[in-house]
Amino acid sequence: MTMTEKNNITGDGADGLDMTRIPRHIAIIMDGNGRWATARGHDRSYGHQAGVDTVRRITAECVRLGVKYLTLYTFSTENWNRPADEIHALMGLVLTSLEDEIFMRYNVRFRVIGDRSRLPQKVADRLAETEQATAANSAMTMVVALSYSSRWEITDTVRSLARRVRAGQLNPDDITEQIVSGSLQTAFMPDPDLLIRTGGELRISNYLLWQIAYSELYFCDTFWPDFDEHDLHTAIKDYQGRQRRFGKTEKQIEQTEENTKEE
């Protein structure tokens, strides 16, 4: 990061961002690649390629802003029902993307969540290699949700907990929310503060259902290939304008903030 970049992110950031309230964890549903390509007379794979370019830009900007976790919904378990040629193209893009130098250039750690057993062996091996190669990187963790869906994850977790109960390792009455959270594939990171969905759809699409219980949700019409740094700033600024209460009243939150200031 250059000195100019560092100067730009102190105090008020670009687009009026409060740099003291940047979300620690942003999750994104990267929607609209196919529709973006179709509108331009190309096949859907062209849109996915353009979407990879957006991933590079948004990753770099998240690092610059100080985001610590960026989770990207890349390929759902339901996406295996898509045409074979599109799946093949997407898997090829995964391999190509993992050769990108962005991880080392921006000191980004790479992690994967999802059902790896369904992935082509070449892809699964490359994912593991990239995770290992970037394990010491510390500026930000990029998490790719690949062959992932929340219902699959929760079902897999229930099975795991059931096996522990059957083996006498866990009492059913001792199962808490914390134990469930710690048994999910996302146990290594905090829940998302902000969930962004591009492409104009207003649904969650089976993504991080347990983890986003108290996340702030932001939807925009922009297709993912057109989503840029300004769009990201707009989403974060919207997030910064909200009061996160986590079930408490507005008065309770304000009192907590006052007590924090006094300390």
Secondary structure as the mmCIF struct_conf table of DSSP 4:
data_model
#
loop_
_struct_conf.conf_type_id
_struct_conf.id
_struct_conf.beg_label_comp_id
_struct_conf.beg_label_asym_id
_struct_conf.beg_label_seq_id
_struct_conf.end_label_comp_id
_struct_conf.end_label_asym_id
_struct_conf.end_label_seq_id
HELX_RH_AL_P HELX_RH_AL_P1 MET A 3 ASN A 8
TURN_TY1_P TURN_TY1_P1 ILE A 9 ILE A 9
BEND BEND1 THR A 10 GLY A 11
STRN STRN1 ASP A 12 ASP A 12
HELX_RH_3T_P HELX_RH_3T_P1 ALA A 14 GLY A 16
STRN STRN2 ASP A 18 ASP A 18
TURN_TY1_P TURN_TY1_P2 MET A 19 THR A 20
BEND BEND2 ARG A 21 ARG A 21
BEND BEND3 ARG A 24 ARG A 24
STRN STRN3 HIS A 25 ILE A 29
HELX_RH_AL_P HELX_RH_AL_P2 ASN A 33 ALA A 39
TURN_TY1_P TURN_TY1_P3 ARG A 40 GLY A 41
HELX_RH_AL_P HELX_RH_AL_P3 ARG A 44 LEU A 65
TURN_TY1_P TURN_TY1_P4 GLY A 66 GLY A 66
STRN STRN4 TYR A 69 SER A 76
HELX_RH_3T_P HELX_RH_3T_P2 THR A 77 ASN A 81
BEND BEND4 ARG A 82 ARG A 82
HELX_RH_AL_P HELX_RH_AL_P4 ALA A 84 SER A 97
TURN_TY1_P TURN_TY1_P5 LEU A 98 GLU A 99
TURN_TY1_P TURN_TY1_P6 GLU A 101 GLU A 101
HELX_RH_AL_P HELX_RH_AL_P5 ILE A 102 ARG A 105
TURN_TY1_P TURN_TY1_P7 TYR A 106 ASN A 107
STRN STRN5 VAL A 108 ILE A 113
BEND BEND5 GLY A 114 GLY A 114
HELX_RH_3T_P HELX_RH_3T_P3 ARG A 116 ARG A 118
BEND BEND6 LEU A 119 LEU A 119
HELX_RH_AL_P HELX_RH_AL_P6 GLN A 121 ALA A 133
TURN_TY1_P TURN_TY1_P8 THR A 134 ALA A 136
BEND BEND7 ALA A 139 ALA A 139
STRN STRN6 MET A 140 TYR A 148
HELX_RH_AL_P HELX_RH_AL_P7 SER A 150 ARG A 166
TURN_TY1_P TURN_TY1_P9 ALA A 167 GLY A 168
BEND BEND8 GLN A 169 GLN A 169
HELX_RH_3T_P HELX_RH_3T_P4 PRO A 172 ASP A 174
HELX_RH_AL_P HELX_RH_AL_P8 GLU A 177 SER A 183
BEND BEND9 LEU A 184 LEU A 184
TURN_TY1_P TURN_TY1_P10 GLN A 185 PHE A 188
BEND BEND10 MET A 189 MET A 189
HELX_LH_PP_P HELX_LH_PP_P1 PRO A 190 PRO A 192
BEND BEND11 ASP A 193 ASP A 193
STRN STRN7 LEU A 194 ARG A 197
BEND BEND12 GLY A 199 GLY A 200
BEND BEND13 ARG A 203 ARG A 203
BEND BEND14 ASN A 206 LEU A 208
TURN_TY1_P TURN_TY1_P11 LEU A 209 TYR A 214
STRN STRN8 GLU A 216 PHE A 219
BEND BEND15 ASP A 221 ASP A 221
HELX_RH_3T_P HELX_RH_3T_P5 TRP A 224 ASP A 226
HELX_RH_AL_P HELX_RH_AL_P9 GLU A 229 GLN A 240
TURN_TY1_P TURN_TY1_P12 GLY A 241 GLY A 241
BEND BEND16 ARG A 242 ARG A 242
TURN_TY1_P TURN_TY1_P13 PHE A 246 GLY A 247
BEND BEND17 LYS A 248 LYS A 248
HELX_RH_AL_P HELX_RH_AL_P10 GLU A 250 GLU A 262
#
